[in-house]
């Protein structure tokens, strides 16, 4: 048996690589470096609740000067991590897409797994609140998000696989009863149409919560109807008594003591 072995393995390997692989690697390294800076991480985390914030607001979050914050934001905007919206004299910044939020959640999941080999830090009420219920860009996450997904699956309203999801006829009817018209989401076509329903791995619960157009609508409806309320200065939300009643009676979520 004869085996060919190149004189210069490294050169031959480069010949076999697609021409755009090197540029893809460079792009990956650029995004990783941008997302790895502590100040920029703080800004990206602050934007993960879906709201648009000014450079001054993000500077306070990251504990940097407004000038430094503007420099960070300019780099992230150029890389496609954030987008800028102008309104009068003000410039507002938000995450460029749900994919950026998903990237951040995935990094947080990996980081939380690495933390299992280290002594557990003492966490305050704010961290506990994030684990209990929070927004993940435009949908609900934490214990509440996972509980909603579990109840929807158990009730036959949603079917989830590893990387996809389906809203059943029973689910369409249920969402209609709480004021969400699922049929209107299917009107979109082409590249701009959003996925209706999919699982999103939760970094704190290590299980999936619900993402997609339906999950976004449920989060929006919950805020509008006062089922949940934002906790100022964080992505955490709290479930109101009205929200507990709706989530329990309409969807089947079971809260502590029930």
C-alpha positions in Angstrom: 0.0 0.0 0.0 1.4 3.3 -1.0 0.5 6.5 0.8 1.3 9.9 -0.6 2.8 12.3 1.9 3.5 15.9 0.8 6.9 17.5 1.3 5.3 20.5 2.9 2.1 19.4 4.6 1.2 23.0 5.7 1.3 24.3 2.1 -0.7 21.4 0.8 -3.3 21.8 3.5 -3.7 25.5 2.6 -4.3 24.5 -1.1 -7.2 22.2 -0.1 -8.9 24.9 1.9 -11.7 26.9 0.3 -10.4 30.3 -0.7 -12.8 32.1 1.7 -11.9 30.0 4.7 -9.1 32.3 5.8 -11.3 35.4 5.5 -14.0 33.5 7.5 -11.5 32.7 10.2 -10.4 36.3 10.3 -14.1 37.4 10.6 -14.7 34.9 13.4 -11.6 36.2 15.3 -12.8 39.8 14.8 -16.3 39.1 16.3 -14.8 37.0 19.1 -12.4 39.8 20.0 -15.2 42.4 20.0 -17.5 40.3 22.1 -14.7 39.4 24.5 -14.0 42.9 25.8 -15.5 43.4 29.3 -16.9 46.9 28.5 -18.5 45.7 25.2 -19.9 42.6 26.9 -21.6 44.8 29.4 -23.1 46.9 26.6 -24.3 43.9 24.7 -25.9 42.4 27.8 -27.7 45.6 28.4 -29.1 45.5 24.9 -30.3 41.9 25.2 -33.7 43.0 26.5 -34.5 44.3 23.0 -34.6 48.0 23.9 -32.6 50.8 22.2 -30.2 52.8 24.5 -28.0 55.8 24.0 -24.2 55.8 24.2 -24.4 57.7 27.5 -26.7 55.0 29.0 -24.5 52.3 27.8 -21.4 54.1 29.1 -22.9 54.0 32.6 -23.7 50.3 32.2 -20.1 49.5 31.2 -18.5 52.0 33.6 -16.6 53.8 30.9 -16.6 57.4 29.7 -19.1 58.4 27.0 -16.3 58.9 24.5 -14.9 55.4 25.1 -18.5 54.0 24.9 -18.9 55.7 21.5 -15.7 54.2 20.2 -16.8 50.7 21.3 -20.2 51.1 19.7 -18.7 52.3 16.5 -16.6 49.2 16.3 -19.5 46.9 17.1 -21.7 48.7 14.5 -19.1 48.3 11.8 -18.9 44.6 12.6 -22.7 44.2 12.5 -23.2 43.4 16.2 -25.3 46.6 16.9 -27.3 49.0 14.7 -27.8 52.7 15.2 -31.1 54.5 14.9 -31.3 58.3 14.7 -34.2 60.1 16.2 -33.8 63.9 16.2 -30.6 64.8 17.9 -30.3 61.4 19.6 -28.7 58.2 18.4 -30.0 54.9 19.8 -28.3 51.6 19.7 -29.8 48.1 19.7 -28.6 44.6 18.8 -28.4 44.2 15.1 -30.4 40.9 15.0 -31.7 38.1 17.2 -28.7 36.1 16.0 -26.5 38.4 18.1 -28.6 37.7 21.2 -28.5 34.0 20.5 -24.7 34.2 20.3 -24.5 36.0 23.6 -26.8 33.4 25.3 -24.6 30.6 23.9 -21.4 32.1 25.2 -23.1 32.6 28.6 -24.1 28.9 28.5 -20.5 27.8 27.9 -19.2 30.2 30.6 -21.7 28.8 33.1 -20.6 25.3 32.4 -16.9 26.3 33.0 -18.0 27.8 36.3 -18.9 24.4 37.6 -15.3 23.6 38.2 -14.8 26.8 40.2 -16.1 27.7 43.7 -19.7 29.0 43.3 -19.8 32.8 43.7 -22.1 34.4 46.2 -24.9 35.8 44.1 -27.2 38.7 45.1 -30.9 39.1 44.5 -30.3 40.6 41.1 -28.6 37.5 39.8 -31.4 35.3 41.3 -33.9 37.5 39.6 -32.2 36.9 36.2 -32.4 33.2 36.7 -36.1 33.4 37.7 -37.4 35.4 34.7 -35.7 37.6 32.2 -35.9 38.7 28.5 -33.6 37.0 26.0 -33.6 39.8 23.4 -37.3 39.7 22.4 -38.6 36.6 24.2 -38.9 35.2 27.8 -36.1 33.1 29.4 -35.0 31.8 32.8 -37.2 29.6 34.9 -40.3 31.3 33.6 -39.4 30.9 30.0 -38.6 27.2 30.4 -41.8 26.7 32.5 -43.9 28.3 29.7 -42.2 26.1 27.1 -42.8 22.9 29.2 -46.4 23.8 29.7 -47.0 24.5 26.0 -45.4 21.2 25.1 -47.2 19.2 27.8 -50.6 20.7 26.7 -50.0 19.7 23.1 -49.9 23.4 22.0 -46.3 23.3 20.8 -44.0 20.5 19.5 -40.3 21.0 19.9 -37.4 19.0 18.4 -33.7 19.7 18.9 -33.6 22.7 16.5 -37.1 23.3 15.3 -40.7 23.8 16.5 -44.3 23.7 15.4 -47.4 25.4 16.8 -50.3 22.9 16.7 -53.9 23.7 15.9 -54.6 23.6 19.6 -51.8 26.0 20.1 -53.1 28.4 17.5 -56.5 28.4 19.4 -54.8 28.9 22.8 -52.7 31.8 21.6 -55.9 33.3 20.0 -57.6 33.2 23.4 -54.9 35.3 25.0 -54.9 37.8 22.2 -52.1 36.5 19.9 -53.1 35.8 16.2 -50.6 33.2 15.1 -52.1 33.0 11.6 -50.9 36.6 10.9 -47.3 35.5 11.3 -47.5 33.1 8.4 -48.4 35.9 6.1 -44.7 36.9 5.8 -42.8 35.3 3.0 -39.2 35.4 1.7 -35.9 36.1 3.5 -37.5 38.5 6.0 -40.1 36.0 7.3 -39.3 35.0 10.9 -39.3 31.4 12.2 -42.6 30.9 14.0 -41.4 28.7 16.8 -38.1 27.1 17.8 -36.2 26.0 21.0 -33.5 28.3 22.5 -31.2 26.7 25.0 -31.4 28.6 28.3 -28.0 29.4 29.8 -29.2 29.3 33.4 -31.7 26.5 33.3 -29.7 24.3 30.8 -32.9 23.5 29.1 -34.9 25.1 26.2 -37.2 28.0 26.4 -39.3 29.2 23.4 -38.0 31.5 20.7 -39.3 32.8 17.4 -42.2 35.0 16.3 -44.7 33.4 18.7 -42.4 33.7 21.7 -41.8 37.4 20.8 -45.5 38.0 20.6 -46.1 36.3 24.0 -43.4 38.5 25.6 -44.8 41.6 24.1 -48.4 40.7 25.1 -47.2 39.9 28.6 -45.6 43.3 29.0 -48.6 45.2 27.5 -51.2 43.3 29.6 -49.2 43.7 32.8 -48.6 40.0 33.2 -44.9 40.7 33.8 -43.0 43.9 34.7 -39.4 44.9 34.0 -37.0 45.3 36.9 -35.2 48.6 36.3 -31.6 48.4 35.3 -31.6 44.7 34.4 -33.1 42.2 31.9 -34.9 40.5 34.7 -38.7 40.7 34.9 -41.1 39.8 37.6 -44.4 38.0 37.2 -47.4 39.8 38.6 -50.4 38.2 40.4 -52.4 38.8 37.2 -49.7 37.1 35.2 -49.5 34.1 37.4 -53.2 33.6 37.0 -53.1 33.9 33.2 -50.0 31.7 32.8 -51.6 29.1 35.1 -55.1 29.0 33.9 -54.5 29.7 30.1 -51.2 27.9 29.5 -50.9 25.5 32.4 -47.7 26.8 34.1 -47.4 25.7 37.7 -45.8 28.2 40.1 -44.4 27.4 43.6 -47.1 26.3 46.0 -49.5 25.3 43.3 
